[in-house]
Amino acid sequence: MICPLIISERGVYMDKEELKKIIYEMVEKSMGKKKLKQSDILKKVSAEHGVDKSEVKAALRELLDSGQLIFTYFGGSYVEIPPKE
């Protein structure tokens, strides 16, 4: 399987798997401290890595669709790692 490369605004090449790993680690680090909204993730990853928000959103959608991350609802929509069973 060939992973498409994403070219950031800074000219840095990043494949989608690397972007998904960055997003997952961000959510993992925030567990128990702060619940992240989708917009928080889009803004932070886009700003820190110079990647277009649409690319970040597509990578986040893949993580959600695969079940690696889930949406939770507590007065708002938050992105979290699913609980271990």
N, C-alpha and C positions, 0 to 999 in steps of 0.2 A: 504494500500500500504506500502510495506516495503522499507525503504530507505537504500541503500547499504552504509556501512561504509567505509571510506577511512582511511588507516593508513598512517600517515605522516612519514617522515624519522626520526622524533624525537619520534616516537612511540605514537603520539597523535591520538586519534580516532576522525574523523569528518565525518558527513554524507554529502551527496552531496548537500542537501538543504542548509546546513550551508555554504558550500563552494560557492554556488550560491549567497547567501545573502552577503557574503564578497565581491564577485566580483561586484555585483550590487551597493553596498554602495561605493566601490572604484570609480566606474564610476560616481555615483551621486555626490560625493564630488569634483570630478575634473571638473564638468560642469561649464562653464564660465571661467575656469582658464587655463586648459590644455586639449587638445584632446589626448586621450589615444589610442595607437595602440594595436593590439592584443598581440604583443610581449611584450609590457610594462606590460600588465596585467599578462601574463604568468610568466614573470621574478619576478615581485614584489610579487605576491601571493605565488609563489613557495618558494621564499627566506624567506618571513616573516612567513609563516605557515608550511614550511617544507613538502609541498605536491608536488608530482611529477607533472611536467608540463603537462603530458598527462591527468592527472585527472583534472587539472585546465582547459585545453583546452576542455575536454568533458563537464564540467559544463558550460563553456562559450558558447559552441555550443548549449546547451539546452536553455540557456537564449536567444540566437539569434533566434533559431527555434520557441520559444514560442512568440516572438515579444516583450519581455520585454526590450531587447536591440537590436540595429540595427547597421549595418555598414553604415558609411557615407564616401564619397569620395571627398577629396579636396586636390589633389596633393599627395594623399596617402590614405590608408584605416584606418579609425578610428572607435572605438566602442563608441556609445553614447546611451542615453535614447531617445526613439522616442519623437518627439514634441507632446504636448497636442493639441488636436483639438478643 
